[in-house]
């Protein structure tokens, strides 16, 4: 496994749509392992998408189970070729991103979603998700379509915020 470099906005490659995965071979398994190692190396990252490491394939990893406020969630998930097939209700929430390290933003997302995907071995899976987990999955799927949260904020003038830098005490 290896930690990969994260593409950072305004890198134009972040706008590249990803291709459907059809091979679940050793090279793909290594990609999933590299994605997870890179996610864990990030500051508090709950998700990562392959395009963030310049691999334009439809795979994301999401794990919100370690959040301070535990909510209903499905734990650690590798989602291959994910597709949201239903959604309901909307909510505004603050989002950050490994590819946009200096800013956060308020984004409107569906509160509840139904998701179809494959696991890392190609088996079909389905989930009903809500709250922060649904938001995180929508955020990561956007990366697969060449979108960043900055593309979803209502106004870059009023809904994007400079990220606070916290210094650790000596």
Backbone bond lengths (Angstrom), bond angles and torsions (degrees), N, CA, C in turn:
res aa  C-N    CA-C-N  psi(-1)  N-CA   C-N-CA  omega(-1)  CA-C   N-CA-C  phi
1 X - - - 1.457 - - 1.524 108.85 -
2 X 1.347 114.20 153.57 1.454 118.95 -179.02 1.519 110.41 -149.50
3 X 1.318 115.14 139.98 1.456 120.64 174.39 1.521 107.57 -75.82
4 X 1.323 116.11 128.61 1.461 122.19 -177.98 1.526 110.17 -101.72
5 X 1.330 116.28 157.32 1.460 121.50 175.04 1.522 109.13 -71.79
6 X 1.323 115.93 139.87 1.464 122.76 177.51 1.528 109.25 -92.44
7 X 1.331 116.85 130.31 1.456 120.04 171.96 1.521 108.25 -68.46
8 X 1.326 116.65 137.15 1.458 121.44 -176.62 1.530 109.60 -120.68
9 X 1.347 114.55 135.43 1.457 121.78 175.82 1.520 109.17 -53.59
10 X 1.316 119.34 133.12 1.460 130.37 17.61 1.540 114.87 -100.74
11 X 1.314 119.05 31.41 1.465 121.29 179.14 1.530 109.53 -52.91
12 X 1.312 117.05 122.13 1.474 122.76 -176.01 1.528 112.71 -63.79
13 X 1.310 117.77 -23.28 1.466 120.10 -179.94 1.523 111.90 -64.56
14 X 1.331 118.02 -23.42 1.463 120.89 177.83 1.526 112.13 -64.11
15 X 1.318 118.39 -14.23 1.472 123.15 178.48 1.530 112.10 -90.20
16 X 1.325 118.44 1.24 1.457 122.89 -176.10 1.526 111.19 -80.69
17 X 1.342 118.24 122.58 1.470 120.12 174.84 1.534 110.55 -67.68
18 X 1.316 115.87 149.24 1.466 121.43 -176.94 1.517 111.84 -96.64
19 X 1.326 114.50 156.55 1.460 121.65 -178.52 1.524 110.98 -95.34
20 X 1.328 115.20 150.15 1.464 121.98 177.37 1.519 109.50 -64.91
21 X 1.311 115.93 141.36 1.469 122.51 179.67 1.523 108.67 -92.14
22 X 1.327 114.86 129.87 1.473 120.47 178.12 1.526 111.99 -121.12
23 X 1.324 116.90 -17.82 1.473 121.48 -178.99 1.525 109.20 -110.47
24 X 1.309 116.18 127.38 1.468 121.65 -179.78 1.530 108.77 -113.05
25 X 1.314 115.34 45.73 1.459 123.06 -173.95 1.531 111.72 -84.00
26 X 1.318 115.99 -171.99 1.460 121.72 -178.68 1.520 112.96 -60.48
27 X 1.330 117.21 -38.76 1.466 120.34 178.98 1.530 110.34 -63.26
28 X 1.332 116.92 -39.30 1.459 119.92 178.02 1.528 110.56 -67.49
29 X 1.320 117.55 -42.04 1.467 120.64 178.98 1.531 110.38 -61.05
30 X 1.339 116.63 -37.42 1.468 120.66 177.11 1.529 110.47 -65.64
31 X 1.334 116.84 -39.40 1.462 120.56 176.39 1.524 110.54 -58.89
32 X 1.333 117.67 -45.69 1.463 121.15 179.65 1.530 109.99 -61.39
33 X 1.321 117.37 -43.66 1.465 120.77 178.79 1.528 111.34 -62.70
34 X 1.340 116.94 -42.48 1.466 121.12 178.51 1.530 110.83 -64.90
35 X 1.326 116.69 -40.15 1.467 120.14 177.19 1.525 110.81 -59.26
36 X 1.332 115.87 -46.21 1.473 119.13 -178.54 1.521 111.12 -65.03
37 X 1.306 117.67 -42.92 1.462 119.46 179.27 1.524 110.65 -63.22
38 X 1.319 117.04 -39.13 1.466 121.48 178.61 1.526 110.37 -67.04
39 X 1.327 117.68 -41.69 1.472 121.67 177.60 1.524 110.22 -59.55
40 X 1.326 116.43 -47.20 1.458 120.13 -177.72 1.532 112.37 -65.75
41 X 1.319 117.13 -26.43 1.466 121.16 178.63 1.527 111.50 -77.84
42 X 1.343 116.67 -16.89 1.459 120.58 -179.81 1.510 111.35 -76.91
43 X 1.324 116.98 159.01 1.464 120.41 -179.01 1.527 112.32 -74.98
44 X 1.324 117.11 95.21 1.450 121.89 175.42 1.516 114.67 68.57
45 X 1.327 117.81 27.25 1.461 120.80 -176.67 1.525 110.88 -71.93
46 X 1.335 116.11 128.39 1.464 121.03 176.15 1.519 111.13 -96.46
47 X 1.333 117.34 -10.91 1.452 120.20 -179.71 1.505 111.76 -155.21
48 X 1.330 114.19 161.56 1.459 121.61 176.05 1.527 107.43 -156.00
49 X 1.320 115.36 147.81 1.460 121.76 177.92 1.523 108.81 -122.69
50 X 1.320 116.35 146.52 1.466 121.20 -177.64 1.531 113.39 -52.48
51 X 1.345 120.38 -39.46 1.469 118.61 179.31 1.527 114.07 -59.07
52 X 1.324 117.20 -23.13 1.464 119.83 179.34 1.523 111.87 -68.10
53 X 1.338 117.08 -17.74 1.471 120.16 174.99 1.537 109.90 -113.30
54 X 1.334 115.67 25.70 1.472 123.44 175.74 1.523 113.21 64.83
55 X 1.332 116.90 30.39 1.465 122.17 172.82 1.523 105.60 -117.01
56 X 1.318 116.80 111.57 1.460 120.86 -169.64 1.528 110.83 -96.18
57 X 1.342 112.97 66.59 1.458 123.75 176.93 1.522 108.19 -126.08
58 X 1.328 116.62 151.81 1.465 122.06 -172.56 1.527 111.68 -84.77
59 X 1.340 115.02 77.21 1.464 121.17 175.18 1.523 108.86 -142.73
60 X 1.351 114.83 135.38 1.459 121.75 176.27 1.526 108.67 -133.77
61 X 1.320 114.87 159.43 1.459 121.65 172.23 1.521 106.78 -124.16
62 X 1.334 115.98 134.04 1.460 121.66 177.71 1.525 108.38 -137.15
63 X 1.344 115.40 135.08 1.465 121.08 175.01 1.517 108.49 -150.56
64 X 1.332 116.47 102.82 1.463 120.50 179.05 1.531 111.76 -101.57
65 X 1.324 117.10 10.35 1.467 120.81 -174.24 1.525 113.65 -69.13
66 X 1.314 118.25 -16.02 1.468 120.48 -177.88 1.530 112.14 -100.03
67 X 1.322 117.00 11.80 1.464 120.59 179.91 1.533 109.92 -65.93
68 X 1.341 115.82 151.43 1.468 120.52 -178.79 1.518 112.62 -59.75
69 X 1.310 117.50 -40.25 1.460 121.03 178.49 1.522 107.26 -100.28
70 X 1.307 117.98 95.15 1.466 119.12 -177.86 1.527 110.93 -59.10
71 X 1.294 114.68 133.41 1.459 121.66 177.07 1.520 107.51 -129.35
72 X 1.318 115.87 166.49 1.457 119.26 176.29 1.518 108.62 -60.05
73 X 1.330 116.47 127.10 1.450 119.65 178.40 1.522 109.56 -157.11
74 X 1.311 115.41 172.49 1.461 121.90 -176.50 1.527 112.15 -101.48
75 X 1.326 117.99 8.94 1.459 120.89 178.59 1.518 111.98 74.41
76 X 1.314 114.86 -150.11 1.465 122.36 -177.24 1.529 109.71 -72.90
77 X 1.344 116.34 125.78 1.467 120.69 -178.45 1.518 110.93 -133.84
78 X 1.320 115.73 131.10 1.458 122.30 166.27 1.526 104.71 -101.89
79 X 1.312 116.51 119.70 1.465 122.22 -176.00 1.526 109.13 -115.62
80 X 1.320 115.49 114.36 1.462 121.97 -178.68 1.524 108.29 -106.55
81 X 1.314 115.92 132.99 1.467 122.14 -178.48 1.538 111.73 51.36
82 X 1.347 117.45 47.62 1.467 119.65 -176.24 1.522 112.28 -69.12
83 X 1.331 114.26 146.11 1.459 121.04 179.17 1.527 108.97 -143.68
84 X 1.311 115.90 125.20 1.459 120.98 175.39 1.525 107.00 -83.20
85 X 1.330 115.48 120.25 1.468 119.61 -175.65 1.524 112.94 -104.13
86 X 1.326 117.61 -13.33 1.469 121.23 176.72 1.523 108.27 -157.57
87 X 1.321 115.43 150.50 1.459 120.67 177.19 1.516 108.48 -153.32
88 X 1.345 114.55 156.21 1.468 118.97 176.72 1.512 109.86 -153.84
89 X 1.311 114.85 154.71 1.460 124.51 -178.72 1.533 110.71 57.86
90 X 1.316 114.73 156.36 1.460 120.24 -179.43 1.508 109.94 -135.80
91 X 1.323 114.79 155.39 1.454 120.99 -179.68 1.526 108.05 -151.63
92 X 1.315 115.84 152.36 1.466 121.27 174.92 1.513 107.73 -98.61
93 X 1.321 117.17 135.33 1.462 121.39 178.41 1.515 111.24 -148.09
94 X 1.321 115.57 155.84 1.463 121.95 179.83 1.518 109.37 -81.53
95 X 1.331 116.31 134.67 1.453 122.05 178.87 1.516 110.62 -129.22
96 X 1.321 114.38 148.76 1.448 122.43 171.87 1.518 108.05 -127.42
97 X 1.326 116.41 175.51 1.464 119.12 -174.44 1.523 109.97 -158.86
98 X 1.329 115.56 140.62 1.463 120.11 175.39 1.526 111.56 -59.71
99 X 1.330 117.09 -30.09 1.465 121.24 -178.74 1.526 113.25 -86.22
100 X 1.328 117.14 -6.40 1.466 122.41 176.18 1.533 106.15 -131.87
101 X 1.339 116.17 69.04 1.474 119.41 -168.82 1.522 115.74 -68.43
102 X 1.324 118.94 -19.96 1.458 120.66 -173.73 1.524 114.83 -96.86
103 X 1.339 117.17 -3.62 1.463 119.93 -175.02 1.517 111.88 -138.41
104 X 1.332 115.25 157.43 1.464 123.44 167.55 1.521 106.24 -126.71
105 X 1.329 116.38 169.26 1.459 118.21 -179.67 1.513 112.25 -158.00
106 X 1.338 115.23 155.50 1.458 121.92 177.02 1.528 108.84 -88.41
107 X 1.342 115.37 123.54 1.456 121.65 -174.57 1.530 109.39 -128.80
108 X 1.339 115.78 139.07 1.461 121.31 174.63 1.528 107.82 -86.42
109 X 1.336 116.36 127.22 1.470 122.10 178.76 1.531 108.42 -138.77
110 X 1.323 114.48 161.45 1.464 120.12 173.94 1.523 109.18 -67.94
111 X 1.340 116.74 138.84 1.468 121.42 177.21 1.519 111.75 -74.70
112 X 1.330 116.43 -36.67 1.463 122.10 -176.40 1.520 109.28 -128.11
113 X 1.331 116.02 135.47 1.462 119.92 178.25 1.526 110.43 -137.13
114 X 1.315 115.27 156.50 1.468 122.08 168.18 1.515 105.53 -113.87
115 X 1.324 116.03 129.66 1.459 121.99 -173.32 1.518 111.04 -122.56
116 X 1.319 115.22 134.86 1.463 121.50 170.15 1.516 106.84 -114.66
117 X 1.334 116.15 140.60 1.463 120.89 -179.43 1.520 108.22 -160.95
118 X 1.322 114.66 -172.10 1.455 122.00 170.29 1.514 106.96 -123.27
119 X 1.326 116.36 153.64 1.460 119.43 174.38 1.534 108.63 -84.18
120 X 1.305 117.51 -176.74 1.463 120.84 -175.09 1.523 113.28 -65.82
121 X 1.326 118.07 -11.43 1.464 121.56 179.10 1.526 112.12 -106.25
122 X 1.328 117.29 1.96 1.452 121.33 176.99 1.516 115.06 95.86
123 X 1.332 117.51 1.21 1.463 120.97 178.51 1.528 109.95 -74.73
124 X 1.335 116.09 138.71 1.455 119.87 179.61 1.528 110.93 -73.50
125 X 1.336 115.67 138.42 1.458 122.21 179.76 1.532 108.47 -137.35
126 X 1.326 115.67 156.15 1.458 121.73 176.08 1.518 108.70 -140.86
127 X 1.325 115.44 145.10 1.458 121.15 178.90 1.522 110.03 -139.60
128 X 1.322 115.55 145.92 1.453 121.98 163.46 1.522 105.18 -103.17
129 X 1.323 116.50 128.48 1.464 121.38 -175.45 1.516 110.04 -129.31
130 X 1.339 113.95 155.02 1.451 119.51 177.87 1.515 110.32 -144.60
131 X 1.313 114.95 165.24 1.454 121.50 173.21 1.509 114.53 60.15
132 X 1.332 114.78 -138.41 1.469 120.75 -173.99 1.522 111.97 -63.04
133 X 1.331 117.24 -36.22 1.467 119.20 178.53 1.530 110.28 -62.43
134 X 1.323 117.88 -44.42 1.463 121.46 177.93 1.527 110.35 -61.45
135 X 1.332 116.57 -41.45 1.471 120.91 178.45 1.532 110.59 -62.13
136 X 1.321 117.05 -46.19 1.472 120.62 -178.50 1.525 111.25 -62.08
137 X 1.320 117.10 -41.92 1.469 120.64 179.71 1.527 110.00 -65.52
138 X 1.325 118.19 -42.94 1.467 120.60 178.14 1.530 110.85 -61.37
139 X 1.325 116.56 -40.98 1.465 121.95 178.76 1.530 110.01 -59.78
140 X 1.334 116.67 -46.97 1.474 119.96 -177.81 1.523 111.58 -69.25
141 X 1.328 118.12 -38.63 1.469 120.21 177.67 1.528 110.18 -62.68
142 X 1.331 117.25 -35.80 1.471 119.31 176.44 1.525 110.90 -55.35
143 X 1.328 117.92 -40.22 1.474 120.13 178.60 1.526 111.01 -57.27
144 X 1.328 116.44 -36.92 1.470 120.26 -179.06 1.527 111.32 -66.70
145 X 1.324 116.44 -23.23 1.462 121.67 179.89 1.528 112.76 -100.39
146 X 1.333 116.58 9.40 1.455 120.74 178.69 1.515 114.03 77.90
147 X 1.338 116.75 27.21 1.464 121.53 -179.98 1.523 110.90 -116.22
148 X 1.329 116.03 147.18 1.463 123.15 172.80 1.527 108.27 -115.62
149 X 1.318 117.04 164.11 1.465 118.78 177.94 1.522 110.43 -59.70
150 X 1.329 117.53 -27.44 1.467 120.83 177.93 1.532 111.62 -60.83
151 X 1.330 116.80 -27.71 1.462 121.27 177.87 1.525 111.81 -75.90
152 X 1.319 117.71 -14.43 1.469 121.99 -175.25 1.530 113.84 -107.19
153 X 1.327 118.12 -10.71 1.465 118.45 178.86 1.528 108.86 -67.09
154 X 1.317 115.96 147.60 1.464 120.11 -179.77 1.523 109.73 -65.26
155 X 1.323 116.92 -44.90 1.470 121.37 -179.11 1.518 109.64 -142.73
156 X 1.308 117.31 127.46 1.471 120.00 176.02 1.524 110.82 -69.41
157 X 1.327 117.16 -17.61 1.464 120.66 179.37 1.525 112.52 -79.57
158 X 1.340 117.34 -33.12 1.460 119.27 -173.96 1.529 113.94 -117.37
159 X 1.324 118.90 -14.05 1.464 121.05 -173.40 1.519 114.65 -115.80
160 X 1.327 118.38 10.03 1.468 122.60 177.09 1.521 107.44 -118.77
161 X 1.337 115.44 134.94 1.464 120.85 -173.78 1.519 110.37 -128.89
162 X 1.321 115.37 140.55 1.465 120.68 174.17 1.519 107.55 -65.28
163 X 1.333 116.05 129.35 1.467 120.18 -179.07 1.530 109.17 -70.23
164 X 1.312 115.09 137.04 1.453 120.25 176.67 1.518 109.12 -74.87
165 X 1.310 115.40 136.88 1.464 121.21 176.41 1.520 107.35 -100.78
166 X 1.296 115.67 119.58 1.456 119.93 -179.97 1.517 109.91 -99.92
167 X 1.318 116.07 126.93 1.459 119.94 178.05 1.516 109.06 -93.84
168 X 1.319 115.65 134.27 1.460 119.67 176.88 1.520 108.89 -74.50
169 X 1.336 116.64 140.43 1.473 118.54 178.37 1.526 109.91 -65.22
170 X 1.333 117.11 148.51 1.490 120.58 -179.30 1.506 112.99 -65.27
